[in-house]
Structure formats: C-alpha cells, structure tokens
Amino acid sequence: MDFGAGPGKDAQQQMPPDTPNPVPDHARAIAPGLYLIATPIGAARDITLRALDLLAGADILVAEDTRSLRHLMEIHGLALNGRRLLAYHDHNGAQMRPVIIAALRAGKSVVYASEAGTPLVADPGFQLARAAIAEGLEVHAAPGPSAILAALTVAGLPSDRFCFLGFAPAQAGARSRFLAEAATIPATLIFYESPRRINRFLKELRDTLGADRKAALCRELTKKHEEVLRMSLDEMVDAVADRTLKGEIVVLVDRGEAPAADADMLDRALTEALARMRLKDAVAEVSTALNLPRRQVYQAALAKEQEE
C-alpha cells in the first residue's frame, strides 16, 4: 500500500545558482495514464503538492465522492475549467470502467481519488486499476494520506510486521472464521470497524485473541476530535462500554505470544487440514498456524498417514 513513484527528476536534481524557478508541474501537460491520488483523511492540508498538480492538470477527474473532491479542490483554489468530473463507486463501477478505459486508450490523463485516504485500500478503485493494467495502460500512484499508516504511527504497537484485515464479515459464521484466522497471524493486526458495531467487535476480539492482548483504538485521525486509546482488549471493552463512539475507527491489536502447541493440538490440526488438502499443503498450513517447525509437522503428518 502507498507504494508510489519517488520524487520527480526535477526534485532530485539540485538547481544551479541563478536558475529561474522551474515551471510548476500543474502548468505542464500531464502524461496519459491513470493516476491514483491519496486524499486527506481529515486535515485538508495533508494533501501532497503532487496530488494538487495532478488535480490541476489532468484531462479527466474521477472520484469516489464527487462532492468531497469538489470541496477539496475549492479549499486549495483549483478549478475544473470545463473538465469532466466523473463519479466512480461500488454501485456504478461496472458501467463506468469502460468509459474511463476508453478515455485512457484515447491518450487522456485521468486522476482517480478516493473519498479519503489511499486508493485501492478498502476502496472501489481496485477494480479500475486492475482493468487499466489488464489493458496495458499506464497506472501511477501519487502516495499520501492513509488511515492504516496513520493509525500504525500513533498506536505504539510493533510496526515491523503488520497485516491489514479491513472490515470483519457481517455474517456470524464467516465472522468467527475470520477472527480465528486472524488469531494465527504473527503480526500487528489492523481492522476497520463502524461505530455502531465497535462494542460488539471489541468483545469478539477479546474473546478470540485474548483479554491481555495489547490494542489501540484510533478514532477520527487528523480531525478535530481525534482520539487514541491504548490498553489491553479487556480494558478497552470496559472503557467504551458506556460510550457512543462516532467517526472513522481503526483498531490495532498486538501480535501477542503464540501458545505452545502440544501433541493433541498438532494431531487435531493435521486431521482437519489433511481432510481438505494434500500432505504438502497441510504441513505448510499447520506449521504456520501453530508456529511449529515444518520438519516437525511433516514427520507428524507422515506418521499419521502410516497409522491410517
């Protein structure tokens, strides 16, 4: 996520003395291609200069929420000047993708902006980018604000390895499987959740991952009412039980300590995995899930097959 092009050639070169100021990027023509720009998750001034240049100079603008993009452009003094501003979201993506792809094929420069944050991260822009790539068209990133990275920055939890899991499924069965799988991931876990489901979700995290697991709840990041809670999951459940939280919420959970797997646990895990897949894949899955050496799991799997 947020991997984009580095500074442009002009930015990398030191200007010699007495050289006139270079022509601003927005006064130049934008090369054909799809540009995925990150937009502020709160403070409007968090947008990058490159994103402003692209908004000022691209042939066509595409937005998950056209009202939000218009407002952002007004704040920064950017005008449409007769250019097309197209809506592209979950409900019209199938109809709009051919229109946008046709414009790209015709050599137009197209900017796509999420409602907030980085495109393709829990965002409808994913299918648009895939369609452009499949057509062999140019796709560029203009990196910037990201709720995931902003939350990871202030959470105080390990950041050397993290896993973004998005929103948990709404259905009970799928939700249970989702959380059980998350419990086996040896990384800081990052979730999105809505205010109306946050109390239930925290209880589920506590019950599945463990009451003592350290966590952080980040709400309304970079906005006026920004709040970050840092405590164990058990303490967090109690801390928000009588509150009505509002705004965008990111929940992060420490990786915790993987429990030592005993022989019975290994046997049960292998029985379940071997019923679904071949031995090699079962060994890989179980060794990762139980944090056991693959050789140990492989030998146990062979012994189990010989018994049968």
Protein Blocks (a to p, Z undefined) as FASTA:
>chain_A
ZZacdddfklmpccdehiacdddfklpccdeddddddddfkbmklpcfklmmmmmmmmbd
cdfblmlmmmmmmmnopafklpacddddfklmmmmmmmmmmmmmnopacddddfbdjehi
apaklmmmmmmmmnopacdddddddfklmmmmmnopafkbccdebjadfblklmmmmmmm
mmmpccdddddddfklmmmmmmmmmmmnopklccdddehehiaklccddddfklmmmmmm
mpccedjddddddebjaddddfklmmmmmmmmmmmmcfklmmmmmmmmnopafklmmmmm
mmmmmmZZ
